Amino acid sequence: MNRFHFYAMVSRMKYINRWGLMNNTKYENLSEHSLQVAVIAHCLVLIHNKRFKGNADPERTALLAVFHDASEIITGDMPTPIKYFNQDIISAYRGIEDKACDKLIALLPDDFKEDFESILKMNDEKDKELKKFVKAADKFSALIKCIDELRMGNDEFKKAKETIEESIQKMNMPENEVFKNEFLPSFSLSLDELD
């Protein structure tokens, strides 16, 4: 009987902490982050389809989001200031991420590999439009982390929040504006205020 380690490896997302250079009041792991990105990406596509007459697949987008940082199981979470320091580092790190995805795909049975090649590398032409929603959801997840930390009195995340808000604005996506106006304010509320 063959044994394949892919899903056991994916389950290790819970051991990869994010925001390694920042003082956190609560650590966020890659598994928690990926779920939040998937939920938000799904929402952004629903907004796209229902408010802007789009025709994108929200479920496929959520699936891509679940696995969008899976390479970090192998690479760890590279801090943003380092990862995007210059074009040479960006290119080199993309190559490292690509090799990490290859390593994960190698842990699958042959009849699963093609499916996960398109999921992990998001290189399928039909997914090109969906990638922008995953990227936007990734930014919103980071923004929500900043909001959470600031609510706990942690000013360490003040500049990060400003930078992330600017990057979301620069995406020029109307779906982002809807999410920002209709859903994001709730993340600043307490449990008792969410009814």
Disulfide bonds with the S-S distance in Angstrom:
none
